[in-house]
Amino acid sequence: MPLYMDVHRNMKGVTSAAVAEAHAKDLKVQGKHGVDFKRYWVDEKAGMIFCLVEAPNPEAAARVHKEAHGLLADEVHEVHQG
């Protein structure tokens, strides 16, 4: 299954605690969309969040974010480890 990195920009005031909460919500609904959120990273100073997700397509990953908390990514990139 493809692996994607999504990027959330302009998240002024974002905190690691708030992103941990949103990630937990993603994990609760990801199964019904065939998605597996692997990891996330937060840059509080820059107001950015990065999510690594295994999904059949970018739209499936976006559906999880939309249903779980409504915070949609600004960019989604297919990535390959190595």
mmCIF file of the N, C-alpha and C atoms, coordinates in Angstrom:
data_MODEL
# 
_entry.id   MODEL 
# 
loop_
_atom_site.group_PDB 
_atom_site.id 
_atom_site.type_symbol 
_atom_site.label_atom_id 
_atom_site.label_alt_id 
_atom_site.label_comp_id 
_atom_site.label_asym_id 
_atom_site.label_entity_id 
_atom_site.label_seq_id 
_atom_site.pdbx_PDB_ins_code 
_atom_site.Cartn_x 
_atom_site.Cartn_y 
_atom_site.Cartn_z 
_atom_site.occupancy 
_atom_site.B_iso_or_equiv 
_atom_site.pdbx_formal_charge 
_atom_site.auth_seq_id 
_atom_site.auth_comp_id 
_atom_site.auth_asym_id 
_atom_site.auth_atom_id 
_atom_site.pdbx_PDB_model_num 
ATOM 1   N N  . MET A 1 1  ? 0.857   -1.178 0.000  1.00 0.00 ? 1  MET A N  1 
ATOM 2   C CA . MET A 1 1  ? 0.000   0.000  0.000  1.00 0.00 ? 1  MET A CA 1 
ATOM 3   C C  . MET A 1 1  ? 0.901   1.237  0.000  1.00 0.00 ? 1  MET A C  1 
ATOM 4   N N  . PRO A 1 2  ? 0.511   2.276  -0.726 1.00 0.00 ? 2  PRO A N  1 
ATOM 5   C CA . PRO A 1 2  ? 1.327   3.491  -0.790 1.00 0.00 ? 2  PRO A CA 1 
ATOM 6   C C  . PRO A 1 2  ? 1.477   4.175  0.574  1.00 0.00 ? 2  PRO A C  1 
ATOM 7   N N  . LEU A 1 3  ? 2.571   4.911  0.691  1.00 0.00 ? 3  LEU A N  1 
ATOM 8   C CA . LEU A 1 3  ? 2.889   5.660  1.895  1.00 0.00 ? 3  LEU A CA 1 
ATOM 9   C C  . LEU A 1 3  ? 2.890   7.143  1.542  1.00 0.00 ? 3  LEU A C  1 
ATOM 10  N N  . TYR A 1 4  ? 2.241   7.945  2.371  1.00 0.00 ? 4  TYR A N  1 
ATOM 11  C CA . TYR A 1 4  ? 2.120   9.383  2.110  1.00 0.00 ? 4  TYR A CA 1 
ATOM 12  C C  . TYR A 1 4  ? 2.581   10.191 3.315  1.00 0.00 ? 4  TYR A C  1 
ATOM 13  N N  . MET A 1 5  ? 3.130   11.368 3.024  1.00 0.00 ? 5  MET A N  1 
ATOM 14  C CA . MET A 1 5  ? 3.437   12.354 4.059  1.00 0.00 ? 5  MET A CA 1 
ATOM 15  C C  . MET A 1 5  ? 2.521   13.526 3.778  1.00 0.00 ? 5  MET A C  1 
ATOM 16  N N  . ASP A 1 6  ? 1.678   13.849 4.766  1.00 0.00 ? 6  ASP A N  1 
ATOM 17  C CA . ASP A 1 6  ? 0.857   15.043 4.571  1.00 0.00 ? 6  ASP A CA 1 
ATOM 18  C C  . ASP A 1 6  ? 1.414   16.172 5.416  1.00 0.00 ? 6  ASP A C  1 
ATOM 19  N N  . VAL A 1 7  ? 1.199   17.381 4.941  1.00 0.00 ? 7  VAL A N  1 
ATOM 20  C CA . VAL A 1 7  ? 1.759   18.576 5.562  1.00 0.00 ? 7  VAL A CA 1 
ATOM 21  C C  . VAL A 1 7  ? 0.624   19.545 5.863  1.00 0.00 ? 7  VAL A C  1 
ATOM 22  N N  . HIS A 1 8  ? 0.549   19.940 7.122  1.00 0.00 ? 8  HIS A N  1 
ATOM 23  C CA . HIS A 1 8  ? -0.418  20.945 7.565  1.00 0.00 ? 8  HIS A CA 1 
ATOM 24  C C  . HIS A 1 8  ? 0.372   22.219 7.851  1.00 0.00 ? 8  HIS A C  1 
ATOM 25  N N  . ARG A 1 9  ? 0.081   23.278 7.137  1.00 0.00 ? 9  ARG A N  1 
ATOM 26  C CA . ARG A 1 9  ? 0.793   24.558 7.299  1.00 0.00 ? 9  ARG A CA 1 
ATOM 27  C C  . ARG A 1 9  ? -0.095  25.570 8.024  1.00 0.00 ? 9  ARG A C  1 
ATOM 28  N N  . ASN A 1 10 ? 0.530   26.639 8.477  1.00 0.00 ? 10 ASN A N  1 
ATOM 29  C CA . ASN A 1 10 ? -0.182  27.772 9.087  1.00 0.00 ? 10 ASN A CA 1 
ATOM 30  C C  . ASN A 1 10 ? -1.057  27.363 10.261 1.00 0.00 ? 10 ASN A C  1 
ATOM 31  N N  . MET A 1 11 ? -0.527  26.483 11.096 1.00 0.00 ? 11 MET A N  1 
ATOM 32  C CA . MET A 1 11 ? -1.255  26.015 12.281 1.00 0.00 ? 11 MET A CA 1 
ATOM 33  C C  . MET A 1 11 ? -0.781  26.824 13.488 1.00 0.00 ? 11 MET A C  1 
ATOM 34  N N  . LYS A 1 12 ? -1.012  28.121 13.438 1.00 0.00 ? 12 LYS A N  1 
ATOM 35  C CA . LYS A 1 12 ? -0.532  29.024 14.500 1.00 0.00 ? 12 LYS A CA 1 
ATOM 36  C C  . LYS A 1 12 ? -1.056  28.589 15.864 1.00 0.00 ? 12 LYS A C  1 
ATOM 37  N N  . GLY A 1 13 ? -0.159  28.550 16.822 1.00 0.00 ? 13 GLY A N  1 
ATOM 38  C CA . GLY A 1 13 ? -0.537  28.177 18.178 1.00 0.00 ? 13 GLY A CA 1 
ATOM 39  C C  . GLY A 1 13 ? -0.652  26.682 18.396 1.00 0.00 ? 13 GLY A C  1 
ATOM 40  N N  . VAL A 1 14 ? -0.260  25.881 17.403 1.00 0.00 ? 14 VAL A N  1 
ATOM 41  C CA . VAL A 1 14 ? -0.349  24.430 17.546 1.00 0.00 ? 14 VAL A CA 1 
ATOM 42  C C  . VAL A 1 14 ? 0.567   23.959 18.678 1.00 0.00 ? 14 VAL A C  1 
ATOM 43  N N  . THR A 1 15 ? 0.084   22.945 19.393 1.00 0.00 ? 15 THR A N  1 
ATOM 44  C CA . THR A 1 15 ? 0.892   22.359 20.462 1.00 0.00 ? 15 THR A CA 1 
ATOM 45  C C  . THR A 1 15 ? 1.008   20.857 20.235 1.00 0.00 ? 15 THR A C  1 
ATOM 46  N N  . SER A 1 16 ? 2.063   20.288 20.764 1.00 0.00 ? 16 SER A N  1 
ATOM 47  C CA . SER A 1 16 ? 2.252   18.844 20.662 1.00 0.00 ? 16 SER A CA 1 
ATOM 48  C C  . SER A 1 16 ? 1.095   18.098 21.311 1.00 0.00 ? 16 SER A C  1 
ATOM 49  N N  . ALA A 1 17 ? 0.591   18.630 22.413 1.00 0.00 ? 17 ALA A N  1 
ATOM 50  C CA . ALA A 1 17 ? -0.532  17.984 23.111 1.00 0.00 ? 17 ALA A CA 1 
ATOM 51  C C  . ALA A 1 17 ? -1.791  17.975 22.241 1.00 0.00 ? 17 ALA A C  1 
ATOM 52  N N  . ALA A 1 18 ? -2.074  19.066 21.572 1.00 0.00 ? 18 ALA A N  1 
ATOM 53  C CA . ALA A 1 18 ? -3.263  19.134 20.714 1.00 0.00 ? 18 ALA A CA 1 
ATOM 54  C C  . ALA A 1 18 ? -3.134  18.173 19.534 1.00 0.00 ? 18 ALA A C  1 
ATOM 55  N N  . VAL A 1 19 ? -1.928  18.048 18.986 1.00 0.00 ? 19 VAL A N  1 
ATOM 56  C CA . VAL A 1 19 ? -1.729  17.143 17.852 1.00 0.00 ? 19 VAL A CA 1 
ATOM 57  C C  . VAL A 1 19 ? -1.828  15.690 18.316 1.00 0.00 ? 19 VAL A C  1 
ATOM 58  N N  . ALA A 1 20 ? -1.347  15.400 19.502 1.00 0.00 ? 20 ALA A N  1 
ATOM 59  C CA . ALA A 1 20 ? -1.483  14.042 20.052 1.00 0.00 ? 20 ALA A CA 1 
ATOM 60  C C  . ALA A 1 20 ? -2.962  13.676 20.182 1.00 0.00 ? 20 ALA A C  1 
ATOM 61  N N  . GLU A 1 21 ? -3.760  14.620 20.600 1.00 0.00 ? 21 GLU A N  1 
ATOM 62  C CA . GLU A 1 21 ? -5.213  14.412 20.717 1.00 0.00 ? 21 GLU A CA 1 
ATOM 63  C C  . GLU A 1 21 ? -5.847  14.153 19.348 1.00 0.00 ? 21 GLU A C  1 
ATOM 64  N N  . ALA A 1 22 ? -5.464  14.959 18.363 1.00 0.00 ? 22 ALA A N  1 
ATOM 65  C CA . ALA A 1 22 ? -6.010  14.793 17.011 1.00 0.00 ? 22 ALA A CA 1 
ATOM 66  C C  . ALA A 1 22 ? -5.566  13.454 16.424 1.00 0.00 ? 22 ALA A C  1 
ATOM 67  N N  . HIS A 1 23 ? -4.319  13.071 16.674 1.00 0.00 ? 23 HIS A N  1 
ATOM 68  C CA . HIS A 1 23 ? -3.812  11.795 16.166 1.00 0.00 ? 23 HIS A CA 1 
ATOM 69  C C  . HIS A 1 23 ? -4.595  10.627 16.772 1.00 0.00 ? 23 HIS A C  1 
ATOM 70  N N  . ALA A 1 24 ? -4.889  10.712 18.051 1.00 0.00 ? 24 ALA A N  1 
ATOM 71  C CA . ALA A 1 24 ? -5.678  9.657  18.709 1.00 0.00 ? 24 ALA A CA 1 
ATOM 72  C C  . ALA A 1 24 ? -7.050  9.531  18.048 1.00 0.00 ? 24 ALA A C  1 
ATOM 73  N N  . LYS A 1 25 ? -7.626  10.653 17.655 1.00 0.00 ? 25 LYS A N  1 
ATOM 74  C CA . LYS A 1 25 ? -8.921  10.627 16.964 1.00 0.00 ? 25 LYS A CA 1 
ATOM 75  C C  . LYS A 1 25 ? -8.789  9.982  15.583 1.00 0.00 ? 25 LYS A C  1 
ATOM 76  N N  . ASP A 1 26 ? -7.674  10.269 14.887 1.00 0.00 ? 26 ASP A N  1 
ATOM 77  C CA . ASP A 1 26 ? -7.423  9.621  13.598 1.00 0.00 ? 26 ASP A CA 1 
ATOM 78  C C  . ASP A 1 26 ? -7.384  8.103  13.767 1.00 0.00 ? 26 ASP A C  1 
ATOM 79  N N  . LEU A 1 27 ? -6.679  7.643  14.795 1.00 0.00 ? 27 LEU A N  1 
ATOM 80  C CA . LEU A 1 27 ? -6.526  6.211  15.022 1.00 0.00 ? 27 LEU A CA 1 
ATOM 81  C C  . LEU A 1 27 ? -7.864  5.523  15.274 1.00 0.00 ? 27 LEU A C  1 
ATOM 82  N N  . LYS A 1 28 ? -8.795  6.236  15.864 1.00 0.00 ? 28 LYS A N  1 
ATOM 83  C CA . LYS A 1 28 ? -10.104 5.644  16.164 1.00 0.00 ? 28 LYS A CA 1 
ATOM 84  C C  . LYS A 1 28 ? -10.938 5.388  14.910 1.00 0.00 ? 28 LYS A C  1 
ATOM 85  N N  . VAL A 1 29 ? -10.746 6.188  13.860 1.00 0.00 ? 29 VAL A N  1 
ATOM 86  C CA . VAL A 1 29 ? -11.591 6.045  12.662 1.00 0.00 ? 29 VAL A CA 1 
ATOM 87  C C  . VAL A 1 29 ? -10.850 5.516  11.438 1.00 0.00 ? 29 VAL A C  1 
ATOM 88  N N  . GLN A 1 30 ? -9.543  5.387  11.514 1.00 0.00 ? 30 GLN A N  1 
ATOM 89  C CA . GLN A 1 30 ? -8.758  5.034  10.327 1.00 0.00 ? 30 GLN A CA 1 
ATOM 90  C C  . GLN A 1 30 ? -9.133  3.683  9.723  1.00 0.00 ? 30 GLN A C  1 
ATOM 91  N N  . GLY A 1 31 ? -9.484  2.715  10.540 1.00 0.00 ? 31 GLY A N  1 
ATOM 92  C CA . GLY A 1 31 ? -9.767  1.365  10.053 1.00 0.00 ? 31 GLY A CA 1 
ATOM 93  C C  . GLY A 1 31 ? -10.890 1.301  9.037  1.00 0.00 ? 31 GLY A C  1 
ATOM 94  N N  . LYS A 1 32 ? -11.935 2.080  9.246  1.00 0.00 ? 32 LYS A N  1 
ATOM 95  C CA . LYS A 1 32 ? -13.062 2.001  8.319  1.00 0.00 ? 32 LYS A CA 1 
ATOM 96  C C  . LYS A 1 32 ? -12.765 2.641  6.967  1.00 0.00 ? 32 LYS A C  1 
ATOM 97  N N  . HIS A 1 33 ? -11.617 3.319  6.875  1.00 0.00 ? 33 HIS A N  1 
ATOM 98  C CA . HIS A 1 33 ? -11.211 3.934  5.605  1.00 0.00 ? 33 HIS A CA 1 
ATOM 99  C C  . HIS A 1 33 ? -10.024 3.200  4.987  1.00 0.00 ? 33 HIS A C  1 
ATOM 100 N N  . GLY A 1 34 ? -9.580  2.106  5.616  1.00 0.00 ? 34 GLY A N  1 
ATOM 101 C CA . GLY A 1 34 ? -8.462  1.336  5.090  1.00 0.00 ? 34 GLY A CA 1 
ATOM 102 C C  . GLY A 1 34 ? -7.138  2.057  5.160  1.00 0.00 ? 34 GLY A C  1 
ATOM 103 N N  . VAL A 1 35 ? -6.968  2.857  6.220  1.00 0.00 ? 35 VAL A N  1 
ATOM 104 C CA . VAL A 1 35 ? -5.813  3.737  6.384  1.00 0.00 ? 35 VAL A CA 1 
ATOM 105 C C  . VAL A 1 35 ? -5.079  3.366  7.666  1.00 0.00 ? 35 VAL A C  1 
ATOM 106 N N  . ASP A 1 36 ? -3.758  3.601  7.679  1.00 0.00 ? 36 ASP A N  1 
ATOM 107 C CA . ASP A 1 36 ? -2.960  3.349  8.876  1.00 0.00 ? 36 ASP A CA 1 
ATOM 108 C C  . ASP A 1 36 ? -2.015  4.528  9.097  1.00 0.00 ? 36 ASP A C  1 
ATOM 109 N N  . PHE A 1 37 ? -2.376  5.408  10.030 1.00 0.00 ? 37 PHE A N  1 
ATOM 110 C CA . PHE A 1 37 ? -1.507  6.532  10.377 1.00 0.00 ? 37 PHE A CA 1 
ATOM 111 C C  . PHE A 1 37 ? -0.345  5.995  11.199 1.00 0.00 ? 37 PHE A C  1 
ATOM 112 N N  . LYS A 1 38 ? 0.884   6.167  10.692 1.00 0.00 ? 38 LYS A N  1 
ATOM 113 C CA . LYS A 1 38 ? 2.082   5.584  11.289 1.00 0.00 ? 38 LYS A CA 1 
ATOM 114 C C  . LYS A 1 38 ? 2.717   6.474  12.354 1.00 0.00 ? 38 LYS A C  1 
ATOM 115 N N  . ARG A 1 39 ? 2.989   7.712  11.995 1.00 0.00 ? 39 ARG A N  1 
ATOM 116 C CA . ARG A 1 39 ? 3.685   8.641  12.888 1.00 0.00 ? 39 ARG A CA 1 
ATOM 117 C C  . ARG A 1 39 ? 3.261   10.066 12.538 1.00 0.00 ? 39 ARG A C  1 
ATOM 118 N N  . TYR A 1 40 ? 3.609   10.977 13.430 1.00 0.00 ? 40 TYR A N  1 
ATOM 119 C CA . TYR A 1 40 ? 3.387   12.389 13.139 1.00 0.00 ? 40 TYR A CA 1 
ATOM 120 C C  . TYR A 1 40 ? 4.501   13.197 13.791 1.00 0.00 ? 40 TYR A C  1 
ATOM 121 N N  . TRP A 1 41 ? 4.725   14.383 13.275 1.00 0.00 ? 41 TRP A N  1 
ATOM 122 C CA . TRP A 1 41 ? 5.726   15.291 13.805 1.00 0.00 ? 41 TRP A CA 1 
ATOM 123 C C  . TRP A 1 41 ? 5.106   16.670 13.890 1.00 0.00 ? 41 TRP A C  1 
ATOM 124 N N  . VAL A 1 42 ? 5.540   17.436 14.872 1.00 0.00 ? 42 VAL A N  1 
ATOM 125 C CA . VAL A 1 42 ? 5.005   18.782 15.087 1.00 0.00 ? 42 VAL A CA 1 
ATOM 126 C C  . VAL A 1 42 ? 6.163   19.768 15.165 1.00 0.00 ? 42 VAL A C  1 
ATOM 127 N N  . ASP A 1 43 ? 6.044   20.873 14.456 1.00 0.00 ? 43 ASP A N  1 
ATOM 128 C CA . ASP A 1 43 ? 6.973   21.992 14.574 1.00 0.00 ? 43 ASP A CA 1 
ATOM 129 C C  . ASP A 1 43 ? 6.146   23.152 15.116 1.00 0.00 ? 43 ASP A C  1 
ATOM 130 N N  . GLU A 1 44 ? 6.127   23.276 16.446 1.00 0.00 ? 44 GLU A N  1 
ATOM 131 C CA . GLU A 1 44 ? 5.303   24.304 17.082 1.00 0.00 ? 44 GLU A CA 1 
ATOM 132 C C  . GLU A 1 44 ? 5.711   25.701 16.648 1.00 0.00 ? 44 GLU A C  1 
ATOM 133 N N  . LYS A 1 45 ? 7.008   25.943 16.548 1.00 0.00 ? 45 LYS A N  1 
ATOM 134 C CA . LYS A 1 45 ? 7.512   27.273 16.202 1.00 0.00 ? 45 LYS A CA 1 
ATOM 135 C C  . LYS A 1 45 ? 7.056   27.695 14.797 1.00 0.00 ? 45 LYS A C  1 
ATOM 136 N N  . ALA A 1 46 ? 7.127   26.761 13.841 1.00 0.00 ? 46 ALA A N  1 
ATOM 137 C CA . ALA A 1 46 ? 6.728   27.068 12.464 1.00 0.00 ? 46 ALA A CA 1 
ATOM 138 C C  . ALA A 1 46 ? 5.228   26.877 12.228 1.00 0.00 ? 46 ALA A C  1 
ATOM 139 N N  . GLY A 1 47 ? 4.525   26.276 13.192 1.00 0.00 ? 47 GLY A N  1 
ATOM 140 C CA . GLY A 1 47 ? 3.094   26.027 13.028 1.00 0.00 ? 47 GLY A CA 1 
ATOM 141 C C  . GLY A 1 47 ? 2.811   24.989 11.959 1.00 0.00 ? 47 GLY A C  1 
ATOM 142 N N  . MET A 1 48 ? 3.594   23.898 11.997 1.00 0.00 ? 48 MET A N  1 
ATOM 143 C CA . MET A 1 48 ? 3.441   22.853 10.979 1.00 0.00 ? 48 MET A CA 1 
ATOM 144 C C  . MET A 1 48 ? 3.282   21.482 11.626 1.00 0.00 ? 48 MET A C  1 
ATOM 145 N N  . ILE A 1 49 ? 2.528   20.624 10.937 1.00 0.00 ? 49 ILE A N  1 
ATOM 146 C CA . ILE A 1 49 ? 2.332   19.235 11.363 1.00 0.00 ? 49 ILE A CA 1 
ATOM 147 C C  . ILE A 1 49 ? 2.588   18.357 10.147 1.00 0.00 ? 49 ILE A C  1 
ATOM 148 N N  . PHE A 1 50 ? 3.246   17.234 10.368 1.00 0.00 ? 50 PHE A N  1 
ATOM 149 C CA . PHE A 1 50 ? 3.533   16.266 9.317  1.00 0.00 ? 50 PHE A CA 1 
ATOM 150 C C  . PHE A 1 50 ? 2.992   14.911 9.757  1.00 0.00 ? 50 PHE A C  1 
ATOM 151 N N  . CYS A 1 51 ? 2.265   14.226 8.896  1.00 0.00 ? 51 CYS A N  1 
ATOM 152 C CA . CYS A 1 51 ? 1.701   12.910 9.214  1.00 0.00 ? 51 CYS A CA 1 
ATOM 153 C C  . CYS A 1 51 ? 2.166   11.898 8.178  1.00 0.00 ? 51 CYS A C  1 
ATOM 154 N N  . LEU A 1 52 ? 2.668   10.767 8.658  1.00 0.00 ? 52 LEU A N  1 
ATOM 155 C CA . LEU A 1 52 ? 3.044   9.670  7.785  1.00 0.00 ? 52 LEU A CA 1 
ATOM 156 C C  . LEU A 1 52 ? 1.924   8.642  7.832  1.00 0.00 ? 52 LEU A C  1 
ATOM 157 N N  . VAL A 1 53 ? 1.395   8.316  6.668  1.00 0.00 ? 53 VAL A N  1 
ATOM 158 C CA . VAL A 1 53 ? 0.196   7.475  6.619  1.00 0.00 ? 53 VAL A CA 1 
ATOM 159 C C  . VAL A 1 53 ? 0.275   6.486  5.465  1.00 0.00 ? 53 VAL A C  1 
ATOM 160 N N  . GLU A 1 54 ? -0.112  5.266  5.756  1.00 0.00 ? 54 GLU A N  1 
ATOM 161 C CA . GLU A 1 54 ? -0.253  4.247  4.723  1.00 0.00 ? 54 GLU A CA 1 
ATOM 162 C C  . GLU A 1 54 ? -1.726  4.248  4.340  1.00 0.00 ? 54 GLU A C  1 
ATOM 163 N N  . ALA A 1 55 ? -1.993  4.427  3.043  1.00 0.00 ? 55 ALA A N  1 
ATOM 164 C CA . ALA A 1 55 ? -3.388  4.554  2.594  1.00 0.00 ? 55 ALA A CA 1 
ATOM 165 C C  . ALA A 1 55 ? -3.496  4.109  1.141  1.00 0.00 ? 55 ALA A C  1 
ATOM 166 N N  . PRO A 1 56 ? -4.683  3.667  0.738  1.00 0.00 ? 56 PRO A N  1 
ATOM 167 C CA . PRO A 1 56 ? -4.854  3.279  -0.661 1.00 0.00 ? 56 PRO A CA 1 
ATOM 168 C C  . PRO A 1 56 ? -4.686  4.461  -1.616 1.00 0.00 ? 56 PRO A C  1 
ATOM 169 N N  . ASN A 1 57 ? -4.974  5.667  -1.114 1.00 0.00 ? 57 ASN A N  1 
ATOM 170 C CA . ASN A 1 57 ? -4.838  6.884  -1.914 1.00 0.00 ? 57 ASN A CA 1 
ATOM 171 C C  . ASN A 1 57 ? -4.901  8.085  -0.967 1.00 0.00 ? 57 ASN A C  1 
ATOM 172 N N  . PRO A 1 58 ? -4.481  9.268  -1.427 1.00 0.00 ? 58 PRO A N  1 
ATOM 173 C CA . PRO A 1 58 ? -4.498  10.452 -0.564 1.00 0.00 ? 58 PRO A CA 1 
ATOM 174 C C  . PRO A 1 58 ? -5.890  10.830 -0.075 1.00 0.00 ? 58 PRO A C  1 
ATOM 175 N N  . GLU A 1 59 ? -6.891  10.573 -0.896 1.00 0.00 ? 59 GLU A N  1 
ATOM 176 C CA . GLU A 1 59 ? -8.265  10.933 -0.532 1.00 0.00 ? 59 GLU A CA 1 
ATOM 177 C C  . GLU A 1 59 ? -8.740  10.155 0.698  1.00 0.00 ? 59 GLU A C  1 
ATOM 178 N N  . ALA A 1 60 ? -8.340  8.898  0.803  1.00 0.00 ? 60 ALA A N  1 
ATOM 179 C CA . ALA A 1 60 ? -8.722  8.089  1.967  1.00 0.00 ? 60 ALA A CA 1 
ATOM 180 C C  . ALA A 1 60 ? -8.118  8.674  3.237  1.00 0.00 ? 60 ALA A C  1 
ATOM 181 N N  . ALA A 1 61 ? -6.862  9.088  3.177  1.00 0.00 ? 61 ALA A N  1 
ATOM 182 C CA . ALA A 1 61 ? -6.221  9.708  4.340  1.00 0.00 ? 61 ALA A CA 1 
ATOM 183 C C  . ALA A 1 61 ? -6.937  11.001 4.715  1.00 0.00 ? 61 ALA A C  1 
ATOM 184 N N  . ALA A 1 62 ? -7.315  11.789 3.717  1.00 0.00 ? 62 ALA A N  1 
ATOM 185 C CA . ALA A 1 62 ? -8.024  13.047 3.973  1.00 0.00 ? 62 ALA A CA 1 
ATOM 186 C C  . ALA A 1 62 ? -9.381  12.792 4.623  1.00 0.00 ? 62 ALA A C  1 
ATOM 187 N N  . ARG A 1 63 ? -10.056 11.731 4.210  1.00 0.00 ? 63 ARG A N  1 
ATOM 188 C CA . ARG A 1 63 ? -11.357 11.399 4.811  1.00 0.00 ? 63 ARG A CA 1 
ATOM 189 C C  . ARG A 1 63 ? -11.215 11.113 6.306  1.00 0.00 ? 63 ARG A C  1 
ATOM 190 N N  . VAL A 1 64 ? -10.131 10.452 6.683  1.00 0.00 ? 64 VAL A N  1 
ATOM 191 C CA . VAL A 1 64 ? -9.907  10.178 8.111  1.00 0.00 ? 64 VAL A CA 1 
ATOM 192 C C  . VAL A 1 64 ? -9.747  11.487 8.869  1.00 0.00 ? 64 VAL A C  1 
ATOM 193 N N  . HIS A 1 65 ? -8.874  12.367 8.391  1.00 0.00 ? 65 HIS A N  1 
ATOM 194 C CA . HIS A 1 65 ? -8.687  13.666 9.057  1.00 0.00 ? 65 HIS A CA 1 
ATOM 195 C C  . HIS A 1 65 ? -10.003 14.434 9.148  1.00 0.00 ? 65 HIS A C  1 
ATOM 196 N N  . LYS A 1 66 ? -10.757 14.448 8.051  1.00 0.00 ? 66 LYS A N  1 
ATOM 197 C CA . LYS A 1 66 ? -12.017 15.208 8.027  1.00 0.00 ? 66 LYS A CA 1 
ATOM 198 C C  . LYS A 1 66 ? -12.998 14.664 9.057  1.00 0.00 ? 66 LYS A C  1 
ATOM 199 N N  . GLU A 1 67 ? -13.151 13.347 9.090  1.00 0.00 ? 67 GLU A N  1 
ATOM 200 C CA . GLU A 1 67 ? -14.093 12.743 10.031 1.00 0.00 ? 67 GLU A CA 1 
ATOM 201 C C  . GLU A 1 67 ? -13.614 12.857 11.481 1.00 0.00 ? 67 GLU A C  1 
ATOM 202 N N  . ALA A 1 68 ? -12.327 12.681 11.695 1.00 0.00 ? 68 ALA A N  1 
ATOM 203 C CA . ALA A 1 68 ? -11.797 12.637 13.063 1.00 0.00 ? 68 ALA A CA 1 
ATOM 204 C C  . ALA A 1 68 ? -11.768 14.006 13.736 1.00 0.00 ? 68 ALA A C  1 
ATOM 205 N N  . HIS A 1 69 ? -11.346 15.042 12.993 1.00 0.00 ? 69 HIS A N  1 
ATOM 206 C CA . HIS A 1 69 ? -11.179 16.348 13.645 1.00 0.00 ? 69 HIS A CA 1 
ATOM 207 C C  . HIS A 1 69 ? -11.315 17.538 12.709 1.00 0.00 ? 69 HIS A C  1 
ATOM 208 N N  . GLY A 1 70 ? -11.397 17.299 11.414 1.00 0.00 ? 70 GLY A N  1 
ATOM 209 C CA . GLY A 1 70 ? -11.608 18.390 10.460 1.00 0.00 ? 70 GLY A CA 1 
ATOM 210 C C  . GLY A 1 70 ? -10.363 19.135 10.014 1.00 0.00 ? 70 GLY A C  1 
ATOM 211 N N  . LEU A 1 71 ? -9.191  18.731 10.474 1.00 0.00 ? 71 LEU A N  1 
ATOM 212 C CA . LEU A 1 71 ? -7.953  19.426 10.105 1.00 0.00 ? 71 LEU A CA 1 
ATOM 213 C C  . LEU A 1 71 ? -7.351  18.779 8.858  1.00 0.00 ? 71 LEU A C  1 
ATOM 214 N N  . LEU A 1 72 ? -7.646  19.341 7.702  1.00 0.00 ? 72 LEU A N  1 
ATOM 215 C CA . LEU A 1 72 ? -7.173  18.782 6.441  1.00 0.00 ? 72 LEU A CA 1 
ATOM 216 C C  . LEU A 1 72 ? -5.775  19.284 6.103  1.00 0.00 ? 72 LEU A C  1 
ATOM 217 N N  . ALA A 1 73 ? -4.994  18.436 5.464  1.00 0.00 ? 73 ALA A N  1 
ATOM 218 C CA . ALA A 1 73 ? -3.622  18.787 5.079  1.00 0.00 ? 73 ALA A CA 1 
ATOM 219 C C  . ALA A 1 73 ? -3.625  19.766 3.912  1.00 0.00 ? 73 ALA A C  1 
ATOM 220 N N  . ASP A 1 74 ? -2.581  20.576 3.861  1.00 0.00 ? 74 ASP A N  1 
ATOM 221 C CA . ASP A 1 74 ? -2.396  21.505 2.756  1.00 0.00 ? 74 ASP A CA 1 
ATOM 222 C C  . ASP A 1 74 ? -1.705  20.833 1.572  1.00 0.00 ? 74 ASP A C  1 
ATOM 223 N N  . GLU A 1 75 ? -0.897  19.816 1.866  1.00 0.00 ? 75 GLU A N  1 
ATOM 224 C CA . GLU A 1 75 ? -0.158  19.089 0.837  1.00 0.00 ? 75 GLU A CA 1 
ATOM 225 C C  . GLU A 1 75 ? -0.128  17.618 1.214  1.00 0.00 ? 75 GLU A C  1 
ATOM 226 N N  . VAL A 1 76 ? -0.081  16.766 0.212  1.00 0.00 ? 76 VAL A N  1 
ATOM 227 C CA . VAL A 1 76 ? 0.097   15.323 0.419  1.00 0.00 ? 76 VAL A CA 1 
ATOM 228 C C  . VAL A 1 76 ? 1.094   14.840 -0.621 1.00 0.00 ? 76 VAL A C  1 
ATOM 229 N N  . HIS A 1 77 ? 2.138   14.140 -0.154 1.00 0.00 ? 77 HIS A N  1 
ATOM 230 C CA . HIS A 1 77 ? 3.193   13.645 -1.034 1.00 0.00 ? 77 HIS A CA 1 
ATOM 231 C C  . HIS A 1 77 ? 3.343   12.144 -0.857 1.00 0.00 ? 77 HIS A C  1 
ATOM 232 N N  . GLU A 1 78 ? 3.361   11.428 -1.970 1.00 0.00 ? 78 GLU A N  1 
ATOM 233 C CA . GLU A 1 78 ? 3.671   9.999  -1.876 1.00 0.00 ? 78 GLU A CA 1 
ATOM 234 C C  . GLU A 1 78 ? 5.169   9.896  -1.612 1.00 0.00 ? 78 GLU A C  1 
ATOM 235 N N  . VAL A 1 79 ? 5.550   9.063  -0.645 1.00 0.00 ? 79 VAL A N  1 
ATOM 236 C CA . VAL A 1 79 ? 6.954   8.915  -0.271 1.00 0.00 ? 79 VAL A CA 1 
ATOM 237 C C  . VAL A 1 79 ? 7.346   7.445  -0.303 1.00 0.00 ? 79 VAL A C  1 
ATOM 238 N N  . HIS A 1 80 ? 8.652   7.234  -0.429 1.00 0.00 ? 80 HIS A N  1 
ATOM 239 C CA . HIS A 1 80 ? 9.211   5.886  -0.444 1.00 0.00 ? 80 HIS A CA 1 
ATOM 240 C C  . HIS A 1 80 ? 10.373  5.843  0.523  1.00 0.00 ? 80 HIS A C  1 
ATOM 241 N N  . GLN A 1 81 ? 10.392  4.850  1.367  1.00 0.00 ? 81 GLN A N  1 
ATOM 242 C CA . GLN A 1 81 ? 11.469  4.729  2.333  1.00 0.00 ? 81 GLN A CA 1 
ATOM 243 C C  . GLN A 1 81 ? 12.736  4.258  1.634  1.00 0.00 ? 81 GLN A C  1 
ATOM 244 N N  . GLY A 1 82 ? 13.853  4.791  2.087  1.00 0.00 ? 82 GLY A N  1 
ATOM 245 C CA . GLY A 1 82 ? 15.123  4.339  1.521  1.00 0.00 ? 82 GLY A CA 1 
ATOM 246 C C  . GLY A 1 82 ? 16.054  5.448  1.202  1.00 0.00 ? 82 GLY A C  1 
# 
